[in-house]
Amino acid sequence: MSTAGQTSRSALGQGGSTTGQAATGTTGPGATTGRPGARAGAPVSRPGEGAASVRQRRVKLTVSRVDPWSAMKMSFLISVALGIAGVVMVAVLWMILSGMGVFSEINRLVGTIFSDSQNPFDIMNFLGFGRVLSLSIVIGVIDVILLTALSTLGAFLYNVCSSLVGGIQLTLTDD
């Protein structure tokens, strides 16, 4: 019985080598691509199917330049989002502390320590909601300006350094 023109698992040697197939010229579903364990024409695994070998592509890329304008736009948007989140976080934290009675307890504690009846201490003169929220907005605006400037400067510095050393090399795989 001749096996010419047929491919089967028994025709493969140990470790998936193609001994015998190279002489007959078979390139069916059982033929390998030269890599041990990989098969040409192997079905792509889909959810619910059995374990099939999937061939992945590997691509080596180099980030040789970062556009400073796009870095500035992205950092501006991200820092604005962080600034808004910071203001909301401060407002929620203040409301939680006020609801728990922390500020009134601080007033009571400071009142017992100093016991000055002519000038009573009130922490709300220093940590009122309006004052705390205004300060967090100012800090958010400063944060937006600084992060935008620093990331734009970082893009310029990356471009200078990558022109000297060639940039960052990435290896991407296809899942």
N, CA, C and O of each residue as an XYZ file, in Angstrom:
700
protein
N       0.842     -1.158      0.000
C       0.000      0.000      0.000
C       0.892      1.227      0.000
O       1.809      1.318      0.816
N       0.646      2.168     -0.892
C       1.472      3.349     -1.050
C       0.834      4.515     -0.305
O      -0.389      4.646     -0.265
N       1.679      5.363      0.285
C       1.172      6.538      0.988
C       1.449      7.812      0.206
O       1.305      8.906      0.752
N       1.837      7.702     -1.042
C       2.120      8.874     -1.855
C       0.834      9.649     -2.075
O      -0.189      9.072     -2.443
N       0.882     10.991     -1.845
C      -0.279     11.838     -2.045
C      -1.212     11.862     -0.854
O      -2.196     12.602     -0.868
N      -0.938     11.072      0.183
C      -1.793     11.063      1.358
C      -1.018     11.669      2.521
O       0.203     11.538      2.614
N      -1.739     12.318      3.382
C      -1.105     12.851      4.587
C      -1.843     12.299      5.780
O      -3.072     12.227      5.796
N      -1.093     11.920      6.756
C      -1.703     11.419      7.984
C      -0.759     11.675      9.133
O       0.400     12.032      8.925
N      -1.239     11.497     10.319
C      -0.410     11.684     11.502
C       0.696     10.646     11.573
O       1.774     10.935     12.094
N       0.463      9.473     11.073
C       1.487      8.432     11.162
C       2.659      8.722     10.240
O       3.743      8.171     10.430
N       2.462      9.579      9.244
C       3.561      9.899      8.345
C       4.525     10.883      8.995
O       5.666     11.008      8.551
N       4.076     11.600     10.064
C       4.950     12.543     10.744
C       5.852     11.797     11.690
O       5.432     10.841     12.341
N       7.085     12.230     11.767
C       8.029     11.617     12.695
C       7.840     12.178     14.092
O       6.892     12.925     14.337
N       8.723     11.832     15.003
C       8.662     12.343     16.372
C       8.893     13.843     16.374
O       9.761     14.342     15.658
N       8.110     14.575     17.187
C       8.282     16.022     17.299
C       7.678     16.774     16.147
O       7.909     17.978     16.036
N       6.917     16.140     15.281
C       6.243     16.850     14.203
C       7.125     17.136     13.021
O       6.811     18.043     12.251
N       8.219     16.414     12.825
C       9.074     16.685     11.675
C       8.426     16.115     10.423
O       7.547     15.257     10.506
N       8.854     16.585      9.286
C       8.228     16.205      8.023
C       9.079     15.229      7.244
O       9.186     15.344      6.023
N       9.678     14.285      7.910
C      10.485     13.296      7.200
C       9.581     12.470      6.309
O       8.566     12.026      6.846
N       9.764     12.228      5.188
C       8.904     11.422      4.341
C       7.917     12.274      3.568
O       7.554     11.905      2.451
N       7.475     13.375      4.099
C       6.559     14.227      3.361
C       7.310     15.105      2.383
O       6.783     15.445      1.324
N       8.514     15.471      2.717
C       9.275     16.322      1.814
C       9.594     15.572      0.534
O       9.657     16.172     -0.539
N       9.796     14.273      0.637
C      10.118     13.492     -0.554
C       8.888     13.293     -1.416
O       8.997     13.281     -2.642
N       7.725     13.137     -0.812
C       6.526     12.898     -1.607
C       5.869     14.184     -2.058
O       5.038     14.166     -2.967
N       6.232     15.332     -1.426
C       5.691     16.610     -1.866
C       4.286     16.872     -1.356
O       3.544     17.628     -1.983
N       3.905     16.286     -0.265
C       2.549     16.508      0.237
C       2.504     17.786      1.052
O       3.412     18.077      1.831
N       1.461     18.528      0.867
C       1.278     19.764      1.623
C      -0.162     19.865      2.106
O      -0.771     20.930      2.000
N      -0.692     18.834      2.607
C      -2.072     18.833      3.086
C      -2.164     19.392      4.489
O      -1.223     20.021      4.973
N      -3.300     19.167      5.151
C      -3.501     19.712      6.485
C      -2.540     19.157      7.510
O      -2.373     19.782      8.557
N      -1.908     18.046      7.285
C      -0.978     17.476      8.252
C       0.434     17.971      8.080
O       1.275     17.705      8.939
N       0.737     18.684      7.001
C       2.103     19.140      6.747
C       2.441     20.285      7.685
O       1.579     21.081      8.057
N       3.717     20.354      8.062
C       4.120     21.420      8.983
C       4.731     22.566      8.216
O       5.095     22.428      7.048
N       4.841     23.705      8.887
C       5.366     24.905      8.252
C       6.823     25.132      8.566
O       7.351     26.205      8.274
N       7.484     24.166      9.146
C       8.887     24.336      9.474
C       9.092     24.627     10.945
O      10.199     24.444     11.452
N       8.067     25.073     11.645
C       8.156     25.280     13.085
C       7.636     24.043     13.770
O       6.585     23.535     13.378
N       8.323     23.529     14.782
C       7.835     22.352     15.487
C       6.501     22.637     16.161
O       6.365     23.644     16.857
N       5.540     21.790     15.971
C       4.241     21.911     16.605
C       3.257     22.772     15.851
O       2.092     22.838     16.245
N       3.670     23.442     14.775
C       2.749     24.295     14.022
C       2.340     23.580     12.748
O       3.143     22.882     12.130
N       1.099     23.758     12.365
C       0.609     23.124     11.145
C       0.069     24.178     10.207
O      -0.575     25.131     10.646
N       0.324     24.018      8.913
C      -0.227     24.925      7.920
C      -1.688     24.585      7.720
O      -2.053     23.411      7.662
N      -2.511     25.584      7.616
C      -3.929     25.361      7.382
C      -4.658     24.890      8.620
O      -5.763     24.359      8.515
N      -4.066     25.070      9.797
C      -4.719     24.639     11.030
C      -5.940     25.520     11.265
O      -5.886     26.727     11.028
N      -7.024     24.938     11.721
C      -8.220     25.734     11.931
C      -8.021     26.723     13.063
O      -7.305     26.450     14.027
N      -8.666     27.879     12.935
C      -8.608     28.899     13.959
C      -9.539     28.483     15.077
O     -10.678     28.083     14.833
N      -9.051     28.579     16.316
C      -9.892     28.150     17.435
C     -10.972     29.186     17.684
O     -10.695     30.384     17.747
N     -12.179     28.728     17.823
C     -13.321     29.575     18.123
C     -13.898     29.127     19.453
O     -13.690     27.989     19.873
N     -14.625     30.022     20.121
C     -15.210     29.614     21.398
C     -16.115     28.411     21.220
O     -16.960     28.389     20.325
N     -15.942     27.429     22.055
C     -16.770     26.233     22.006
C     -16.149     25.093     21.229
O     -16.637     23.966     21.318
N     -15.085     25.340     20.462
C     -14.460     24.272     19.703
C     -13.317     23.681     20.510
O     -12.923     24.238     21.535
N     -12.793     22.578     20.063
C     -11.686     21.911     20.741
C     -10.422     22.737     20.670
O     -10.373     23.763     19.992
N      -9.403     22.285     21.371
C      -8.138     23.022     21.402
C      -7.408     22.813     20.089
O      -6.939     21.712     19.799
N      -7.315     23.860     19.302
C      -6.584     23.807     18.031
C      -5.425     24.788     18.129
O      -5.528     25.816     18.799
N      -4.336     24.471     17.466
C      -3.196     25.373     17.525
C      -3.482     26.604     16.672
O      -3.970     26.492     15.547
N      -3.175     27.771     17.214
C      -3.411     29.031     16.536
C      -2.057     29.625     16.192
O      -1.162     29.687     17.034
N      -1.919     30.051     14.976
C      -0.663     30.631     14.524
C      -0.688     32.125     14.813
O      -1.604     32.823     14.378
N       0.295     32.617     15.531
C       0.364     34.020     15.886
C       1.441     34.716     15.067
O       2.497     34.152     14.779
N       1.142     35.957     14.701
C       2.136     36.769     14.007
C       2.848     37.630     15.033
O       2.230     38.120     15.977
N       4.136     37.812     14.850
C       4.927     38.696     15.710
C       5.506     39.788     14.830
O       6.147     39.507     13.818
N       5.281     41.029     15.217
C       5.750     42.170     14.446
C       6.611     43.027     15.360
O       6.203     43.364     16.472
N       7.788     43.375     14.897
C       8.676     44.244     15.645
C       8.555     45.659     15.093
O       8.807     45.889     13.910
N       8.171     46.604     15.938
C       7.995     47.993     15.530
C       8.871     48.889     16.395
O       9.214     48.538     17.524
N       9.226     50.038     15.857
C      10.027     51.010     16.596
C       9.273     52.323     16.653
O       8.847     52.845     15.622
N       9.106     52.865     17.864
C       8.510     54.190     18.035
C       9.649     55.186     17.889
O      10.418     55.419     18.822
N       9.742     55.766     16.705
C      10.882     56.634     16.435
C      10.571     58.104     16.674
O      11.496     58.905     16.812
N       9.289     58.487     16.726
C       8.937     59.894     16.906
C       7.554     59.993     17.528
O       6.654     59.226     17.186
N       7.389     60.937     18.440
C       6.089     61.246     19.036
C       5.755     62.680     18.637
O       6.555     63.589     18.860
N       4.587     62.885     18.054
C       4.180     64.220     17.631
C       3.857     65.067     18.861
O       2.950     64.717     19.615
N       4.570     66.165     19.082
C       4.325     66.984     20.277
C       2.917     67.579     20.325
O       2.345     67.729     21.404
N       2.356     67.918     19.159
C       1.011     68.492     19.131
C      -0.030     67.477     19.605
O      -0.922     67.826     20.379
N       0.073     66.233     19.154
C      -0.889     65.221     19.588
C      -0.659     64.853     21.055
O      -1.615     64.562     21.774
N       0.598     64.862     21.505
C       0.872     64.610     22.920
C       0.271     65.713     23.779
O      -0.247     65.445     24.863
N       0.338     66.951     23.301
C      -0.240     68.063     24.041
C      -1.756     67.953     24.116
O      -2.342     68.178     25.175
N      -2.394     67.610     23.004
C      -3.858     67.491     22.999
C      -4.323     66.371     23.917
O      -5.269     66.546     24.685
N      -3.659     65.216     23.841
C      -4.060     64.085     24.683
C      -3.827     64.380     26.161
O      -4.677     64.073     26.997
N      -2.689     64.969     26.486
C      -2.413     65.264     27.891
C      -3.351     66.337     28.424
O      -3.711     66.308     29.600
N      -3.751     67.282     27.582
C      -4.716     68.295     28.008
C      -6.052     67.647     28.355
O      -6.636     67.937     29.398
N      -6.530     66.774     27.479
C      -7.820     66.124     27.744
C      -7.757     65.230     28.981
O      -8.688     65.221     29.785
N      -6.676     64.487     29.135
C      -6.551     63.600     30.298
C      -6.424     64.412     31.581
O      -7.018     64.052     32.597
N      -5.659     65.501     31.550
C      -5.508     66.300     32.766
C      -6.790     67.056     33.109
O      -7.061     67.274     34.290
N      -7.584     67.460     32.125
C      -8.888     68.072     32.418
C      -9.798     67.043     33.090
O     -10.498     67.360     34.051
N      -9.785     65.819     32.583
C     -10.598     64.763     33.202
C     -10.140     64.495     34.633
O     -10.970     64.318     35.525
N      -8.832     64.463     34.858
C      -8.319     64.260     36.214
C      -8.662     65.436     37.123
O      -8.957     65.238     38.302
N      -8.629     66.657     36.590
C      -8.986     67.835     37.381
C     -10.446     67.812     37.801
O     -10.770     68.122     38.947
N     -11.330     67.444     36.875
C     -12.757     67.345     37.204
C     -12.983     66.252     38.235
O     -13.758     66.431     39.175
N     -12.313     65.123     38.064
C     -12.447     64.029     39.027
C     -11.933     64.450     40.400
O     -12.507     64.062     41.418
N     -10.868     65.232     40.442
C     -10.339     65.712     41.717
C     -11.301     66.642     42.425
O     -11.471     66.539     43.640
N     -11.938     67.553     41.692
C     -12.901     68.478     42.294
C     -14.109     67.706     42.834
O     -14.589     67.982     43.934
N     -14.594     66.736     42.052
C     -15.731     65.927     42.513
C     -15.338     65.115     43.741
O     -16.128     64.984     44.676
N     -14.128     64.572     43.745
C     -13.669     63.785     44.887
C     -13.585     64.638     46.153
O     -13.983     64.186     47.227
N     -13.073     65.865     46.041
C     -12.973     66.748     47.200
C     -14.369     67.113     47.707
O     -14.596     67.144     48.917
N     -15.302     67.389     46.801
C     -16.662     67.740     47.213
C     -17.339     66.577     47.930
O     -17.990     66.777     48.956
N     -17.195     65.382     47.407
C     -17.808     64.209     48.041
C     -17.162     63.941     49.396
O     -17.862     63.625     50.358
N     -15.842     64.061     49.489
C     -15.156     63.841     50.757
C     -15.587     64.863     51.808
O     -15.785     64.513     52.971
N     -15.731     66.125     51.401
C     -16.173     67.154     52.331
C     -17.587     66.854     52.833
O     -17.875     66.992     54.022
N     -18.460     66.444     51.920
C     -19.836     66.130     52.330
C     -19.889     64.929     53.275
O     -20.685     64.913     54.214
N     -19.058     63.943     53.034
C     -19.022     62.768     53.917
C     -18.525     63.166     55.307
O     -19.098     62.763     56.319
N     -17.447     63.966     55.343
C     -16.923     64.397     56.638
C     -17.927     65.277     57.380
O     -18.063     65.167     58.599
N     -18.618     66.135     56.668
C     -19.620     66.983     57.291
C     -20.798     66.165     57.795
O     -21.317     66.426     58.881
N     -21.224     65.181     57.017
C     -22.338     64.324     57.426
C     -22.000     63.467     58.634
O     -22.885     63.138     59.424
N     -20.749     63.105     58.789
C     -20.327     62.302     59.937
C     -20.129     63.150     61.190
O     -19.944     62.607     62.279
N     -20.164     64.468     61.048
C     -20.019     65.346     62.199
C     -18.586     65.587     62.608
O     -18.331     65.945     63.757
N     -17.645     65.402     61.707
C     -16.225     65.582     62.020
C     -15.927     67.051     62.320
O     -15.172     67.349     63.245
N     -16.506     67.964     61.556
C     -16.217     69.382     61.749
C     -16.772     69.889     63.081
O     -16.123     70.689     63.754
N     -17.945     69.439     63.462
C     -18.503     69.863     64.763
C     -17.688     69.276     65.921
O     -17.534     69.930     66.953
N     -17.165     68.059     65.766
C     -16.311     67.474     66.799
C     -15.002     68.245     66.931
O     -14.495     68.424     68.039
N     -14.454     68.701     65.805
C     -13.218     69.501     65.853
C     -13.511     70.821     66.545
O     -12.704     71.285     67.351
N     -14.653     71.437     66.246
C     -15.040     72.684     66.928
C     -15.163     72.461     68.434
O     -14.687     73.280     69.220
N     -15.794     71.368     68.841
C     -15.973     71.074     70.264
C     -14.624     70.840     70.941
O     -14.386     71.345     72.039
N     -13.736     70.075     70.292
C     -12.425     69.775     70.861
C     -11.584     71.033     71.021
O     -10.976     71.241     72.071
N     -11.543     71.868     69.998
C     -10.753     73.108     70.067
C     -11.378     74.055     71.095
O     -10.658     74.782     71.779
N     -12.714     74.053     71.209
C     -13.380     74.894     72.204
C     -13.043     74.486     73.620
O     -12.899     75.348     74.487
N     -12.911     73.192     73.881
C     -12.532     72.744     75.228
C     -11.062     73.009     75.526
O     -10.701     73.211     76.685
N     -10.215     73.013     74.517
C      -8.789     73.252     74.745
C      -8.536     74.730     75.025
O      -7.828     75.066     75.975
N      -9.100     75.606     74.217
C      -8.818     77.035     74.364
C      -9.823     77.746     75.268
O      -9.448     78.705     75.942
N     -11.036     77.332     75.307
C     -12.135     77.894     76.114
C     -12.131     79.420     76.143
O     -12.128     80.043     77.205
N     -12.131     79.991     74.965
C     -12.185     81.450     74.809
C     -13.611     81.817     74.430
O     -14.033     81.570     73.300
N     -14.353     82.399     75.352
C     -15.764     82.699     75.082
C     -15.930     83.961     74.243
O     -16.966     84.133     73.599
N     -14.941     84.842     74.233
C     -15.061     86.073     73.459
C     -14.814     85.823     71.975
O     -15.468     86.434     71.129
N     -13.870     84.924     71.646
C     -13.562     84.591     70.255
C     -13.730     83.088     70.061
O     -12.741     82.356     70.106
N     -14.953     82.606     69.846
C     -15.133     81.156     69.681
C     -14.529     80.683     68.361
O     -14.594     81.367     67.339
N     -13.943     79.496     68.419
C     -13.314     78.903     67.232
C     -14.379     78.214     66.397
O     -15.207     77.471     66.922
N     -14.352     78.465     65.087
C     -15.246     77.771     64.158
C     -14.419     77.342     62.954
O     -13.893     78.171     62.211
N     -14.320     76.055     62.782
C     -13.491     75.522     61.695
C     -14.087     75.836     60.319
O     -13.375     75.823     59.315
N     -15.358     76.110     60.278
C     -15.999     76.420     58.995
C     -15.521     77.755     58.437
O     -15.706     78.027     57.251
N     -14.903     78.598     59.279
C     -14.301     79.828     58.760
C     -13.089     79.507     57.888
O     -12.724     80.277     57.000
N     -12.477     78.359     58.159
C     -11.291     77.952     57.401
C     -11.591     76.876     56.366
O     -11.040     76.900     55.266
N     -12.453     75.940     56.710
C     -12.740     74.797     55.841
C     -14.193     74.751     55.395
O     -14.797     73.678     55.372
N     -14.749     75.873     55.049
C     -16.113     75.892     54.518
C     -16.155     75.244     53.140
O     -15.139     75.153     52.450
N     -17.355     74.790     52.747
C     -17.496     74.075     51.474
C     -17.058     74.930     50.293
O     -16.354     74.443     49.408
N     -17.461     76.190     50.263
C     -17.102     77.083     49.155
C     -15.610     77.303     49.054
O     -15.050     77.312     47.958
N     -14.964     77.480     50.197
C     -13.525     77.725     50.199
C     -12.756     76.481     49.750
O     -11.816     76.579     48.961
N     -13.153     75.328     50.249
C     -12.466     74.081     49.885
C     -12.667     73.774     48.405
O     -11.728     73.362     47.723
N     -13.878     73.970     47.910
C     -14.150     73.702     46.492
C     -13.391     74.680     45.597
O     -12.865     74.280     44.558
N     -13.326     75.953     45.985
C     -12.576     76.936     45.192
C     -11.093     76.582     45.137
O     -10.462     76.693     44.086
N     -10.546     76.161     46.259
C      -9.136     75.784     46.286
C      -8.870     74.553     45.424
O      -7.842     74.480     44.751
N      -9.783     73.589     45.437
C      -9.579     72.399     44.598
C      -9.709     72.733     43.111
O      -9.041     72.110     42.285
N     -10.544     73.692     42.758
C     -10.643     74.115     41.349
C      -9.353     74.808     40.921
O      -8.861     74.569     39.818
N      -8.802     75.659     41.777
C      -7.541     76.339     41.445
C      -6.417     75.318     41.279
O      -5.619     75.417     40.346
N      -6.353     74.344     42.177
C      -5.331     73.300     42.067
C      -5.539     72.480     40.794
O      -4.567     72.084     40.151
N      -6.791     72.221     40.426
C      -7.081     71.488     39.183
C      -6.626     72.242     37.949
O      -6.084     71.642     37.022
N      -6.841     73.559     37.924
C      -6.415     74.371     36.773
C      -4.890     74.396     36.674
O      -4.335     74.284     35.581
N      -4.221     74.540     37.804
C      -2.748     74.516     37.800
C      -2.244     73.153     37.333
O      -1.255     73.060     36.606
N      -2.935     72.100     37.760
C      -2.577     70.738     37.346
C      -2.727     70.568     35.832
O      -1.879     69.944     35.193
N      -3.788     71.113     35.260
C      -3.990     71.012     33.806
C      -2.852     71.705     33.063
O      -2.316     71.166     32.095
N      -2.492     72.888     33.515
C      -1.428     73.637     32.837
C      -0.083     72.911     32.966
O       0.646     72.777     31.984
N       0.239     72.449     34.160
C       1.533     71.788     34.366
C       1.635     70.453     33.626
O       2.653     70.178     32.990
N       0.588     69.618     33.702
C       0.657     68.316     33.019
C       0.719     68.474     31.505
O       1.425     67.723     30.830
N      -0.014     69.444     30.968
C       0.039     69.670     29.520
C       1.429     70.122     29.096
O       1.967     69.631     28.104
N       2.011     71.052     29.839
C       3.348     71.548     29.493
C       4.402     70.451     29.656
O       5.283     70.309     28.808
N       4.317     69.683     30.730
C       5.319     68.635     30.954
C       5.242     67.521     29.914
O       6.276     67.012     29.482
N       4.047     67.139     29.513
C       3.958     66.069     28.512
C       4.398     66.554     27.134
O       4.974     65.781     26.369
N       4.139     67.811     26.806
C       4.624     68.350     25.535
C       6.149     68.424     25.544
O       6.801     68.077     24.560
N       6.702     68.872     26.647
C       8.157     68.900     26.787
C       8.732     67.489     26.734
O       9.796     67.270     26.157
N       8.031     66.538     27.333
C       8.470     65.141     27.284
C       8.479     64.594     25.862
O       9.368     63.820     25.506
N       7.498     64.987     25.042
C       7.475     64.545     23.646
C       8.669     65.116     22.880
O       9.294     64.414     22.084
N       8.984     66.394     23.122
C      10.159     66.985     22.475
C      11.445     66.268     22.905
O      12.298     65.963     22.071
N      11.579     66.004     24.189
C      12.769     65.317     24.676
C      12.870     63.895     24.137
O      13.964     63.426     23.822
N      11.728     63.202     24.029
C      11.754     61.856     23.461
C      12.229     61.894     22.015
O      13.011     61.040     21.599
N      11.764     62.874     21.246
C      12.183     62.978     19.843
C      13.685     63.222     19.728
O      14.337     62.667     18.844
N      14.235     64.048     20.612
C      15.676     64.307     20.578
C      16.445     63.026     20.930
O      17.416     62.669     20.261
N      15.997     62.345     21.984
C      16.693     61.120     22.408
C      16.552     59.999     21.382
O      17.502     59.252     21.147
N      15.377     59.877     20.769
C      15.197     58.803     19.795
C      15.990     59.064     18.518
O      16.363     58.120     17.822
N      16.250     60.321     18.205
C      17.108     60.579     17.045
C      18.547     60.158     17.338
O      19.303     59.852     16.416
N      18.928     60.142     18.609
C      20.280     59.719     18.975
C      20.413     58.199     19.075
O      21.401     57.634     18.606
N      19.426     57.533     19.682
C      19.557     56.099     19.949
C      18.607     55.224     19.145
O      18.753     54.002     19.161
N      17.646     55.801     18.446
C      16.809     55.003     17.567
C      15.387     54.748     18.056
O      14.585     54.187     17.308
N      15.051     55.130     19.260
C      13.677     54.965     19.727
C      13.463     53.691     20.523
O      14.405     52.961     20.829
N      12.203     53.441     20.851
C      11.813     52.263     21.638
C      11.310     51.198     20.685
O      10.484     51.475     19.815
N      11.806     49.974     20.846
C      11.357     48.875     20.000
C      10.282     48.085     20.729
O      10.445     47.721     21.894
N       9.175     47.821     20.029
C       8.058     47.053     20.561
C       7.886     45.792     19.743
O       8.101     45.803     18.531
N       7.505     44.720     20.383
C       7.154     43.495     19.685
C       5.678     43.251     19.927
O       5.257     43.067     21.069
N       4.891     43.247     18.866
C       3.446     43.053     18.955
C       3.086     41.676     18.431
O       3.667     41.204     17.454
N       2.128     41.033     19.081
C       1.661     39.730     18.621
C       0.192     39.810     18.265
O      -0.550     40.630     18.806
N      -0.211     38.968     17.370
C      -1.595     38.888     16.920
C      -2.273     37.777     17.712
O      -1.892     36.613     17.594
N      -3.264     38.121     18.508
C      -3.967     37.107     19.312
C      -5.086     36.481     18.558
O      -5.777     35.611     19.089
